[in-house]
Amino acid sequence: MFQRMTVHSEVLGEVFVVETATILVLLAVVVEQVVGIIKSAIPKVRNSYSALAAIIVGIALCASTEVGVLAALNVPVVYPAIDYIVSGLLISRGANLIHDLLHNFSTYAKTRTTVRK
């Protein structure tokens, strides 16, 4: 849904990024919780397959919700599935990684805008 929004101004662009960032952080938290439940229910997942479970859940959530970090950052994506896979991999690493990553992108975008003026 958010990937398809047309942004016409810098103010709306910042709102768009904040909304997408919030969704990505929430999805990362959901992944952490779901994987925790899976690890409790299936003890074999706890050690050897924990990262794989997080990746699968992350990609599934991004694909089913159509949330992609590349499209949200206005990076042209020919195949949305690639965006969902990349986003799923990122959110599988956790909410802190997503927050830091989006903060760095936001800082970079503001710096680029300031330099252009």
C-alpha positions in Angstrom: 0.0 0.0 0.0 2.6 2.6 1.0 5.0 1.7 -1.9 2.4 2.9 -4.4 1.8 6.4 -2.9 2.8 9.3 -5.0 4.8 11.9 -3.1 4.5 15.5 -4.4 6.4 17.5 -1.7 9.2 17.1 0.7 6.8 17.4 3.7 4.7 14.5 2.4 7.9 12.6 1.6 9.0 12.7 5.2 5.6 11.6 6.4 5.7 8.7 3.9 9.1 7.6 5.2 8.0 7.8 8.8 4.9 5.7 8.2 6.9 3.1 6.4 9.6 3.1 9.0 7.0 2.5 11.7 5.5 -0.4 9.8 8.9 -2.0 9.2 9.8 -1.7 12.9 6.5 -3.2 13.9 6.9 -6.0 11.4 10.4 -6.6 12.9 8.9 -6.8 16.3 6.3 -9.2 15.1 9.0 -11.4 13.5 10.9 -11.5 16.8 7.8 -12.5 18.7 6.7 -15.1 16.2 10.1 -16.7 16.1 10.2 -16.7 19.9 6.9 -18.6 19.9 8.2 -21.1 17.2 11.3 -21.7 19.3 9.2 -22.4 22.3 7.0 -24.8 20.5 9.7 -26.6 18.5 12.9 -26.9 20.5 15.0 -27.9 17.5 14.5 -24.5 16.0 16.0 -22.8 19.1 19.6 -23.5 18.1 20.2 -24.5 14.5 17.3 -23.1 12.6 16.5 -19.9 14.5 17.9 -17.5 11.8 16.2 -19.5 9.0 12.8 -19.3 10.8 13.3 -15.5 11.2 14.1 -15.1 7.5 11.1 -17.2 6.4 8.7 -15.3 8.7 10.2 -11.9 7.7 9.9 -12.6 3.9 6.4 -14.0 4.4 5.2 -10.9 6.3 6.7 -8.5 3.8 5.2 -10.3 0.9 1.8 -10.7 2.4 1.6 -7.1 3.6 3.3 -5.7 0.4 5.7 -3.7 2.5 9.1 -3.1 0.9 11.9 -0.9 2.2 13.3 -0.2 -1.3 10.1 1.1 -2.7 9.5 3.1 0.5 12.8 4.9 -0.1 11.9 5.6 -3.7 14.4 3.1 -5.1 13.1 1.9 -8.5 12.2 -1.8 -8.2 11.3 -3.8 -11.3 10.2 -6.9 -9.4 8.4 -6.3 -6.1 9.2 -9.8 -5.0 12.9 -8.8 -4.8 11.9 -5.8 -2.6 9.9 -8.1 -0.3 12.8 -10.6 0.0 15.3 -7.8 0.8 12.9 -6.3 3.3 12.2 -9.7 4.9 15.9 -10.3 5.3 16.3 -6.9 7.0 13.4 -7.3 9.4 14.5 -10.8 10.2 17.5 -9.2 11.9 15.3 -7.3 14.3 13.7 -4.0 15.1 17.0 -2.3 16.2 18.6 -2.9 12.9 15.6 -1.5 11.0 15.5 1.6 13.2 19.2 2.3 12.8 19.1 1.6 9.0 16.1 3.9 8.4 17.6 6.6 10.7 20.8 6.5 8.6 18.8 6.7 5.3 16.8 9.6 6.7 20.0 11.5 7.7 21.5 10.9 4.3 18.4 12.1 2.5 18.3 15.3 4.6 22.0 15.9 3.9 21.5 15.4 0.2 18.6 17.9 0.2 20.6 20.5 2.1 23.5 20.1 -0.3 21.2 20.6 -3.4 19.8 23.9 -2.1 
